[in-house]
């Protein structure tokens, strides 16, 4: 029997949507959205990265990431400093590091709940399959 690829694609999208909803709800407890927390993770992973590099890593347009970065600067979670040319380098503030750490604690519980229906072998198999699908897309991490 052939797998219906449309159904498979929809199942992946539903799993991602479920993950995003649960993470966003949990992160609200510390006053950040999933999009903001994802940006903080990217800034931590890529110190000194440009706005464009961070936009790519967080699956956003340059303009959307710029707007988000402005909000994070206003909240005191990141700093922007002049880089080469017109480039702005991004870094976490102490408050940003604290929000990231608190978010990680919350995320651990959320992800454990989300993946609870799968045993360890199924989780490893799913991870391998998803990596096989996205091997060329490592920028998003």
Order of alpha helices (4+ residues) and beta strands (2+ residues): alpha-alpha-alpha-alpha-beta-beta-alpha-alpha
